[in-house]
Amino acid sequence: MSTTLSIIILCEVLFTLFIVWGFMHEELFVSFEDKIIFAVLKKIRKRKAHNEMLRREKLNAKVIYTPVRPAAKKTTSNDSAA
């Protein structure tokens, strides 16, 4: 028997035992699933927030131009034709 085949058989047996345990202890299994789902969702949200922060920092680093309002023209009394 090869090593690969024995590992596959072991995984199948463990998977079957896990399913049987899940049927016997359904409440624990559901709470375990919920913990995993919430941990994954928390990780996804955290990664999205981190990526958004990096994107904003990159955009802020690119911005070097700040517009300046042009000064208003001053008219003097000498310029007017009378």
C-alpha positions in Angstrom: 0.0 0.0 0.0 1.5 3.3 -1.0 1.8 6.3 1.3 -0.6 8.4 -0.8 -3.3 5.8 -0.6 -3.0 5.4 3.1 -3.2 9.2 3.6 -6.4 9.4 1.4 -8.0 6.5 3.4 -7.1 8.2 6.7 -8.7 11.5 5.5 -11.8 9.7 4.4 -12.2 7.9 7.7 -11.6 11.2 9.7 -14.2 13.0 7.4 -16.7 10.2 8.1 -16.2 10.3 11.8 -16.5 14.1 11.7 -19.9 13.8 10.0 -21.1 11.2 12.5 -20.0 13.4 15.4 -21.8 16.3 13.7 -25.1 14.4 13.6 -24.7 13.4 17.3 -23.7 16.8 18.6 -25.5 19.2 16.2 -25.6 22.2 18.6 -21.9 22.1 19.1 -21.3 21.6 15.4 -23.5 24.6 14.5 -21.8 26.8 17.1 -18.4 25.7 15.7 -19.5 26.6 12.2 -20.7 30.0 13.4 -17.3 30.7 15.1 -15.5 29.9 11.9 -17.8 32.0 9.7 -17.5 35.0 12.0 -13.7 34.7 12.2 -13.5 34.5 8.4 -15.8 37.5 8.0 -13.9 39.5 10.5 -10.6 38.7 8.7 -12.2 39.8 5.3 -13.5 43.1 6.8 -10.1 43.8 8.4 -8.3 43.1 5.1 -10.7 45.3 3.1 -10.2 48.2 5.6 -6.4 47.7 5.5 -6.4 47.7 1.7 -8.6 50.9 1.6 -6.2 52.6 4.0 -3.3 51.7 1.8 -5.1 52.9 -1.3 -5.9 56.3 0.4 -2.3 56.7 1.6 -1.1 56.1 -2.0 -3.6 58.6 -3.4 -2.6 61.2 -0.7 1.1 60.7 -1.6 0.4 61.4 -5.3 -1.4 64.6 -4.6 1.1 67.4 -4.7 -0.8 70.2 -6.4 -3.0 72.4 -4.3 -5.0 75.0 -6.3 -4.5 78.6 -5.4 -7.2 81.2 -5.9 -5.9 83.9 -8.3 -5.6 87.4 -6.8 -8.3 89.9 -7.8 -7.3 92.6 -10.2 -7.0 96.0 -8.5 -8.2 99.0 -10.5 -6.8 102.4 -9.9 -8.3 105.7 -10.6 -5.6 106.5 -13.2 -6.8 103.6 -15.4 -10.3 105.0 -15.9 -10.9 107.2 -18.9 -12.8 110.4 -18.2 
